[in-house]
Amino acid sequence: MQRFSGTSLKTRLYLLVLAAFVPVAALIFYIAEEQNDMETAEILQKTMALARAAANEENQLVASARSLLSAVADAFVLLDGRTEKMPGFLDAVMRQSDGYADLGVADPDGRLLAGGRASGAGPDLSGKAWFAACLQSQDLAMGSYHGEHIDDRPVLYFALPALDDARQVVAVVFAALDLNWINRTISRQLAELPKGSRLTLLDASRGMLRYDVDAGRWSVPARFNAALRRQITDGGPGTLSAPDEEGVLRIYAFAPLASAFRQSNKSVVLEIPQVQALAASRRIFIRNVTLLAVSALMAMLSIWWAGNVFILRRVHAMVRVSRKLAAGDLGARIGRIGVRDELSHLAGVFDEMAAALQTRIEREERVMASLERSREQLRKLSAYQQEVREEERHRIAREIHDQFGQSLTILKMDLAWLKKQLPDRTPELNTKMEAMDKVIGEALETLHAVTAELRPVMLDDFGLAAAMEWQVEEFRKRSGIDCRMEETGFEPELPKDQAAALFRIFQETLTNIMRHAQAETVTVRLENDKGDLLLEVRDNGRGITEAEINAPTAFGLLGMRERLYPWNGRVTFDGSPGQGTRVVIRLPLPSKGERL
């Protein structure tokens, strides 16, 4: 069975279904990108909220610290330098103030006068930056978010000068706030973030403070990527994706920290691992892609089932019937195939066409059979006419030879007798008798030539090869063309009718050469070729053309073919312009039982 090559209908249906899912897939990817952007924007909004909360927290702490330190400074001025009463007062204030890790008073030279019991401050405060800033500004000063610890807890120092009535600094009051307590509100918000998230307070030079969600505590970051820090602190709020110092890909959402107390550029940076930050959108994306794949698979299965049941099986049925019809089974029909639809209508039209084709072919076969019978009858009639013609020629030749030949011979003999009986003849009588003898001789020669044309005696007496050699000699005499027959030693033993037919074909060939070929030489070859009689006639004339071979008026060539038809013989004509013509006659040799 011939296999189908090319893109099948089923494949095109699959591609069509998949093409229908392409916009859905594009929409899913678009929604996923939108979801990522929304989640990133949400993280940025949360970061900006944290920045505002941190700024508010810092402003409240500054105000609270100012109030507390102002009260302690006023108390120190009222005691007029009597520091022995300050420790109790400071202890009472510490108990009433939450979140403070240390509270104390130092003189303008940095020597500790009271409080400062925590290990963070030390007996000498002159080297502290916040202490020097307080003396220089004679106002509230705040320390750095990093580098200050009390009992391993990060603290933030505030300092306020105590002024006398002359507005001279008599002491510096300081307090240390626990950063973990300061950012308790922000810490509760950060606790809702995914694992691995961090909040970093960042300035242009370093990371100031970091809250780790997993550890639940504040610390000073050991390092922060310098290029990333510049990118964050140089601009406004925004987001970016980059690996952290440990190589973890994170989403950085950052916003500037608007502090009323500090004027330097600081930013709040929310660091969330990208896998955790986009987990929800990834789950939605995977779910949507899975649903799309399942839907596409179900659609493909549906197309496979529906295509086989409603289309392909019916198409295959039509293909099978078409191939049967092409193979000659004119009775093949598709019949009813499934529901009434376009394919059923097509099958019905096909069956109608097949029925009409069968009727037409059967009619044509009957006509062709009748034509073949007529053709066979015509061939038999032609063969019969040829046979009758040959018999008639043979009879006429025999009667001419027997009657006219004998009569002329007798006349010739009587004329010879008269010559002997009339010794004393006049010259006129001798001339007359010689003329009569010449006419009788010419008549005998003409009679012999006519008899040979009607039925060569050599064909009946000596066979086909001898008759052809005689005909070659006669052709050379009449036409002046150099004609010769090659010696092969083959003498076919043929029935008289076959021998007569071959001899007549040979005569027709030589006649055509003399009339049309314009040849100078002719070569004849008769031989036995693998059980077939092979007669080949070649000339060096102008060469017969294909149009002349197939011309409807080429009755001579047609007659050659028809003469050979009864014995399954065939004749071929091959001509080349300027190189002559080659006529090949092939006839199966009869068996010994068929020879007469």
C-alpha positions in Angstrom: 0.0 0.0 0.0 1.3 3.4 -0.9 2.1 5.5 2.2 1.0 9.1 2.6 3.8 11.6 2.5 3.5 15.1 3.7 1.7 16.9 6.5 -1.3 14.8 7.6 -4.7 16.1 8.5 -4.2 15.0 12.1 -1.0 16.8 12.4 -2.6 20.0 11.0 -5.4 19.6 13.5 -2.9 19.3 16.3 -1.0 22.3 15.2 -4.3 24.3 14.9 -5.2 23.3 18.5 -1.8 24.2 19.8 -2.0 27.5 17.9 -5.2 28.3 19.7 -3.3 27.8 23.0 -0.5 30.2 22.1 -2.5 33.4 23.0 -3.4 31.7 26.3 0.2 30.8 27.0 1.2 34.4 26.2 -1.5 35.7 28.5 -0.2 33.4 31.3 3.4 34.7 30.9 2.1 38.2 30.7 0.1 37.7 33.9 3.1 36.1 35.6 5.2 39.2 34.7 2.4 41.5 36.0 2.2 39.4 39.2 6.0 39.7 39.7 5.8 43.5 39.1 2.9 43.8 41.5 4.7 41.8 44.2 7.8 43.9 43.6 5.8 47.1 43.9 4.2 45.7 47.1 7.6 45.1 48.6 8.6 48.6 47.6 5.4 50.0 49.3 6.2 48.0 52.4 9.8 49.3 52.4 8.6 52.9 52.1 6.1 52.2 55.0 9.0 50.8 57.0 11.1 53.9 56.2 8.4 56.2 57.3 7.8 54.1 60.5 11.6 54.1 61.2 11.7 57.9 60.7 8.7 58.4 63.0 10.2 56.0 65.5 13.4 57.9 65.4 11.7 61.3 65.8 9.7 60.1 68.7 12.8 58.6 70.3 14.6 61.9 69.9 11.8 63.8 71.5 11.5 61.3 74.3 15.3 61.3 74.9 15.4 65.1 74.8 12.6 65.3 77.5 14.3 62.7 79.7 17.7 64.2 79.4 16.4 67.7 80.0 14.7 66.5 83.2 18.0 64.9 84.4 20.0 68.0 83.4 17.6 70.3 85.3 17.9 68.1 88.3 21.7 68.2 88.2 21.6 72.0 88.0 19.2 72.2 90.9 21.4 70.0 93.1 24.2 72.4 92.4 26.8 69.8 91.6 26.1 67.6 94.6 26.6 64.3 92.7 26.1 62.1 95.8 22.4 62.4 95.3 22.4 61.7 91.6 22.8 57.9 91.7 19.5 57.3 93.4 17.7 59.8 91.2 19.2 58.1 88.1 18.1 54.7 89.3 14.6 55.9 89.9 14.5 57.4 86.4 15.8 54.2 84.9 13.1 52.1 86.6 10.4 54.4 85.2 11.8 54.6 81.7 11.6 51.5 79.5 14.1 50.7 76.9 17.1 52.5 78.4 20.2 50.5 78.9 22.3 53.2 80.6 21.8 56.7 82.1 24.6 59.0 83.5 26.2 62.4 84.0 29.7 63.5 83.0 31.6 66.7 83.5 32.6 68.8 80.4 36.0 67.0 80.4 34.3 63.6 80.0 34.9 62.3 83.5 31.9 60.2 84.7 30.2 61.9 87.6 27.2 59.7 88.1 25.5 56.6 86.5 27.2 55.0 83.6 27.1 51.7 85.4 26.9 49.8 82.2 30.1 48.7 80.5 29.4 50.6 77.3 30.2 54.1 78.5 33.4 53.7 80.5 34.9 56.2 83.0 36.1 58.6 80.3 33.7 59.9 77.7 35.9 62.5 76.0 36.6 60.2 73.1 33.0 59.5 72.2 31.8 61.3 69.1 28.4 61.9 70.4 30.0 63.5 73.6 32.1 65.9 71.5 29.1 66.7 69.2 27.0 67.6 72.3 29.7 70.0 73.6 30.2 71.6 70.2 26.5 72.1 69.5 25.4 72.6 73.1 22.3 70.8 72.1 21.0 67.3 71.9 23.4 64.9 70.1 22.8 61.4 68.9 25.4 58.7 68.5 25.9 56.2 65.6 23.7 53.2 65.1 26.7 50.9 65.0 29.7 50.3 67.2 28.1 50.9 70.6 27.2 47.9 72.7 26.2 47.2 76.3 26.3 43.5 77.3 26.5 42.6 73.6 23.3 44.5 72.9 23.4 47.3 70.3 22.6 50.7 71.8 22.1 54.2 70.6 23.5 57.1 72.8 21.9 60.5 73.3 23.6 63.4 75.0 22.4 66.8 76.3 24.4 69.6 77.9 23.4 70.8 81.4 23.6 74.6 81.4 23.8 77.0 84.3 22.2 80.4 84.5 25.1 81.9 82.5 24.4 79.3 79.7 27.7 77.6 80.5 28.0 73.8 80.2 28.4 72.4 83.7 27.8 68.8 82.7 26.7 66.4 80.0 23.8 64.1 80.6 23.7 61.0 78.4 21.4 57.9 78.0 21.8 54.7 76.0 18.7 53.2 74.3 18.4 49.5 73.5 18.1 49.3 69.7 16.1 46.0 69.9 13.6 47.8 72.1 13.6 50.9 70.0 12.6 49.0 66.9 10.1 46.7 68.5 7.3 48.1 66.4 9.2 47.6 63.2 10.4 44.2 64.3 6.8 43.1 64.6 6.2 44.2 61.0 9.4 42.4 59.9 8.3 39.2 61.6 5.7 38.8 58.9 8.3 38.8 56.1 9.5 35.5 54.4 12.4 33.6 55.8 15.8 34.9 54.9 14.5 38.5 54.8 16.6 41.4 56.3 16.1 45.1 56.9 19.2 47.2 56.6 19.7 50.9 57.6 22.2 52.2 55.1 24.1 55.4 54.6 26.5 56.4 51.8 29.6 55.0 53.5 28.5 51.8 55.2 25.7 49.7 56.5 24.6 51.2 59.8 22.2 48.6 61.2 20.6 45.3 60.1 17.6 43.3 61.3 17.7 39.6 60.5 14.2 38.1 60.4 15.4 34.5 61.0 17.5 35.6 64.1 14.9 38.1 65.3 17.6 40.7 66.4 19.4 43.8 65.3 23.1 43.8 64.4 25.7 45.8 62.6 26.3 44.4 59.1 29.7 43.1 58.6 29.9 44.2 54.9 27.7 45.5 52.2 28.4 45.6 48.4 29.9 49.0 47.7 28.5 49.4 44.2 25.0 48.3 45.4 25.2 50.7 48.3 26.0 53.6 46.0 23.2 52.6 43.6 20.7 52.6 46.5 21.8 55.7 48.4 22.2 57.9 45.2 18.6 57.7 44.2 15.1 57.7 45.5 12.9 54.8 46.3 13.1 51.8 43.9 13.8 48.1 43.5 16.5 46.0 42.0 17.6 42.4 41.8 21.2 41.4 42.6 23.1 38.8 44.5 24.1 39.6 48.1 27.5 39.1 49.7 26.8 35.4 50.0 25.7 35.0 46.4 22.0 34.7 47.2 19.8 36.4 44.6 17.7 39.0 46.4 15.2 41.7 45.6 16.3 45.0 47.2 13.5 47.5 47.9 14.9 50.7 49.2 13.5 54.1 50.3 15.3 57.2 51.8 14.9 57.6 55.6 13.4 61.1 56.2 14.8 62.0 59.6 14.1 65.4 61.3 17.3 65.0 63.4 19.8 63.8 60.9 20.5 65.5 57.6 22.8 62.9 56.0 21.6 60.5 53.3 20.3 57.3 54.8 18.1 54.6 53.3 16.0 51.8 54.6 16.7 48.6 52.5 14.4 45.6 52.6 16.2 42.5 51.4 14.1 39.5 50.4 15.4 36.3 48.7 13.9 36.4 45.1 12.7 32.8 45.4 10.7 33.7 48.6 9.6 37.1 47.3 8.1 35.8 44.1 7.0 32.4 45.6 3.3 33.3 45.3 3.5 34.5 41.7 5.6 31.4 40.9 3.0 29.1 42.4 0.3 30.9 40.4 2.4 30.7 37.3 3.2 27.0 37.8 -0.5 26.3 38.4 -1.6 28.2 35.3 1.1 26.5 33.2 0.0 23.1 34.6 -3.6 23.8 33.8 -2.7 25.0 30.4 -0.6 21.8 29.7 -3.5 19.6 31.0 -6.0 21.5 28.9 -3.8 21.2 25.8 -3.3 17.5 26.5 -7.0 16.9 26.9 -7.6 19.0 23.7 -5.0 16.9 21.9 -6.6 13.7 23.2 -10.0 14.9 22.2 -8.8 15.9 18.7 -7.1 12.4 18.5 -10.3 10.6 19.4 -12.7 12.9 17.5 -10.3 13.0 14.5 -10.1 9.2 14.3 -13.8 8.6 14.8 -15.3 11.4 12.8 -12.7 12.2 10.2 -9.7 9.9 9.8 -11.5 6.6 9.8 -14.0 7.9 7.2 -11.2 9.4 5.1 -9.3 6.1 5.3 -12.4 4.3 4.1 -12.7 6.7 1.1 -9.0 6.2 0.4 -9.3 2.4 0.5 -12.2 2.5 -1.9 -10.4 5.0 -4.2 -7.4 2.7 -4.4 -9.6 -0.3 -5.2 -11.3 1.8 -7.9 -7.9 2.8 -9.2 -6.8 -0.9 -9.2 -9.8 -1.7 -11.5 -12.4 -2.8 -9.0 -15.2 -0.8 -10.6 -17.8 -2.1 -8.1 -16.1 -0.7 -5.1 -18.3 1.8 -3.1 -17.9 3.7 0.1 -21.5 3.5 1.2 -22.8 5.1 4.4 -20.0 6.4 6.7 -21.2 7.8 10.0 -23.5 10.7 10.5 -24.9 12.9 7.7 -22.3 15.7 7.2 -20.0 17.0 4.6 -17.9 13.8 4.5 -21.0 11.7 4.1 -22.1 14.0 1.3 -18.6 13.7 -0.3 -18.8 9.9 0.0 -22.2 9.9 -1.7 -20.9 12.1 -4.5 -17.9 9.8 -4.8 -20.1 6.7 -5.1 -22.2 8.5 -7.8 -19.0 9.3 -9.6 -17.8 5.7 -9.3 -21.1 4.4 -10.6 -21.1 6.8 -13.6 -17.4 5.9 -14.2 -18.2 2.2 -14.1 -21.1 2.6 -16.6 -18.9 4.7 -18.9 -16.0 2.3 -18.7 -18.2 -0.7 -19.3 -19.7 1.1 -22.3 -16.2 1.9 -23.6 -15.1 -1.7 -23.0 -18.1 -2.9 -25.1 -17.2 -0.3 -27.8 -13.5 -1.3 -27.7 -14.4 -5.0 -27.8 -16.7 -4.3 -30.8 -14.0 -2.2 -32.4 -11.4 -4.9 -31.7 -13.7 -7.5 -33.3 -14.1 -5.2 -36.3 -10.4 -4.6 -36.5 -9.8 -8.3 -36.3 -12.3 -9.0 -39.0 -10.7 -6.3 -41.2 -7.3 -7.9 -40.6 -8.7 -11.3 -41.4 -10.4 -9.9 -44.5 -7.1 -8.2 -45.5 -5.3 -11.5 -44.9 -7.9 -13.3 -46.9 -7.7 -10.8 -49.7 -3.9 -11.1 -49.7 -4.3 -14.9 -49.8 -6.9 -14.7 -52.6 -4.7 -12.2 -54.4 -1.7 -14.5 -54.2 -3.7 -17.5 -55.3 -5.2 -15.5 -58.2 -1.7 -14.3 -59.1 -0.5 -17.9 -58.9 -3.4 -19.1 -61.1 -2.9 -16.2 -63.6 0.8 -16.8 -63.7 0.3 -20.5 -64.3 -2.3 -20.0 -67.0 -0.2 -17.4 -68.8 2.8 -19.6 -68.5 0.9 -22.7 -69.6 -1.2 -21.2 -72.4 0.4 -18.1 -73.7 3.9 -19.4 -73.1 3.1 -22.7 -75.0 1.4 -20.8 -77.8 4.3 -18.4 -78.2 6.7 -21.3 -78.1 4.7 -23.2 -80.7 4.6 -20.0 -82.9 8.4 -19.7 -82.5 8.8 -23.4 -83.5 6.4 -23.0 -86.5 8.3 -20.0 -87.6 11.6 -21.9 -87.5 9.9 -24.7 -89.5 8.8 -22.3 -92.1 12.3 -21.0 -92.4 13.5 -24.5 -93.3 10.7 -25.2 -95.7 11.3 -22.0 -97.7 14.9 -22.1 -98.8 14.4 -19.7 -101.6 13.2 -16.7 -99.7 13.1 -13.2 -100.9 14.9 -10.5 -98.8 11.6 -9.0 -97.9 10.3 -12.4 -96.6 13.5 -12.9 -94.6 13.1 -9.5 -93.0 9.6 -10.2 -92.1 10.3 -13.6 -90.6 13.2 -12.1 -88.6 10.9 -9.4 -87.3 8.3 -12.0 -86.4 10.9 -14.1 -84.5 12.0 -11.0 -82.6 8.5 -10.1 -81.6 7.8 -13.6 -80.4 11.1 -13.5 -78.4 10.2 -10.2 -76.8 6.7 -11.5 -76.0 8.2 -14.6 -74.3 10.5 -12.4 -72.3 7.6 -10.1 -71.3 5.6 -13.1 -70.4 8.4 -14.5 -68.2 8.7 -11.1 -66.5 5.0 -10.8 -65.9 4.8 -14.3 -64.6 7.7 -13.6 -62.2 6.0 -10.5 -60.9 2.8 -12.4 -60.4 4.4 -15.4 -58.7 8.2 -15.9 -58.8 8.9 -19.5 -59.8 12.1 -19.4 -57.7 10.0 -18.7 -54.5 8.1 -22.0 -55.0 11.0 -24.0 -56.4 14.1 -22.8 -54.5 12.8 -21.0 -51.4 12.8 -17.5 -49.9 16.5 -16.9 -49.8 17.0 -17.7 -53.5 14.0 -15.6 -54.4 15.4 -12.6 -52.5 18.8 -13.0 -54.2 17.0 -13.0 -57.6 15.0 -10.0 -56.6 18.1 -8.1 -55.5 19.7 -8.8 -58.9 16.6 -7.7 -60.7 16.4 -4.5 -58.5 20.1 -3.6 -59.3 19.4 -4.0 -63.0 16.2 -1.9 -63.0 17.3 0.9 -60.6 21.1 1.1 -61.1 21.4 1.1 -57.2 24.2 -1.0 -55.8 22.2 -3.6 -53.9 23.7 -6.7 -52.4 22.7 -9.5 -50.1 25.0 -10.6 -47.3 25.9 -14.3 -47.2 24.7 -15.9 -43.9 23.9 -19.4 -45.1 20.4 -19.2 -43.6 17.7 -20.8 -45.7 14.4 -20.5 -43.8 11.8 -23.3 -44.2 8.5 -21.4 -44.1 4.9 -22.1 -45.1 4.1 -20.8 -48.5 1.8 -18.0 -47.2 4.5 -16.7 -44.8 7.2 -17.0 -47.5 4.9 -15.1 -49.9 4.2 -12.4 -47.3 7.9 -11.9 -46.5 8.8 -11.7 -50.2 6.0 -9.1 -50.9 7.2 -7.1 -47.9 10.8 -7.2 -49.3 9.5 -6.1 -52.7 7.6 -3.2 -51.1 10.8 -2.2 -49.2 12.9 -2.1 -52.4 10.2 -0.2 -54.2 10.1 2.5 -51.5 13.9 2.8 -51.6 13.8 3.3 -55.4 11.0 5.9 -55.1 11.9 7.9 -52.0 15.3 7.0 -50.4 17.6 8.6 -52.9 20.1 6.0 -51.9 23.3 4.8 -53.6 23.8 1.5 -51.8 21.4 -1.1 -50.3 22.4 -4.0 -48.0 20.1 -6.9 -47.3 20.7 -9.4 -44.5 18.6 -12.6 -43.7 19.5 -14.6 -40.6 18.2 -16.7 -37.7 18.2 -14.5 -34.5 17.5 -16.6 -31.4 14.6 -18.5 -33.0 13.3 -15.5 -35.0 13.7 -14.8 -38.7 15.4 -11.5 -39.0 15.3 -9.6 -42.2 17.3 -6.3 -42.3 17.4 -3.8 -45.2 19.7 -0.8 -44.9 20.3 2.1 -47.3 22.4 5.2 -47.2 19.7 7.6 -48.5 18.1 10.7 -47.0 16.5 8.8 -44.0 12.9 8.3 -43.3 11.3 10.8 -40.8 9.0 10.1 -37.9 6.2 12.0 -39.6 6.5 9.8 -42.7 6.4 6.7 -40.6 3.2 7.8 -38.8 1.6 9.5 -41.7 -2.1 8.3 -42.2 -1.4 7.9 -46.0 1.6 5.6 -45.5 -0.4 2.6 -46.7 2.7 0.7 -47.8 4.1 0.7 -44.3 0.7 -0.1 -42.9 0.4 -3.0 -45.3 3.8 -4.4 -44.2 2.6 -4.4 -40.5 -0.7 -6.0 -41.4 0.9 -8.7 -43.5 3.0 -9.8 -40.5 0.2 -9.5 -37.9 -1.3 -13.0 -38.4 2.0 -14.6 -37.4 3.0 -12.2 -34.6 5.6 -10.7 -36.7 6.7 -7.0 -36.5 8.5 -4.5 -38.6 10.3 -1.4 -37.3 11.5 1.6 -39.3 14.5 3.7 -38.1 15.8 6.7 -40.1 18.5 9.3 -39.5 18.6 12.4 -41.6 21.4 12.1 -44.2 22.4 8.6 -42.8 19.8 6.4 -44.4 17.0 4.1 -43.3 17.0 0.8 -41.5 14.0 -1.6 -41.9 14.0 -4.6 -39.5 11.5 -7.4 -40.0 11.2 -10.0 -37.2 9.1 -13.1 -37.5 8.9 -16.1 -35.1 10.1 -19.2 -37.0 7.4 -22.0 -37.1 8.1 -25.4 -35.5 8.7 -28.4 -37.8 5.1 -29.5 -37.4 3.8 -26.2 -38.7 5.9 -26.2 -41.8 4.3 -27.3 -45.1 
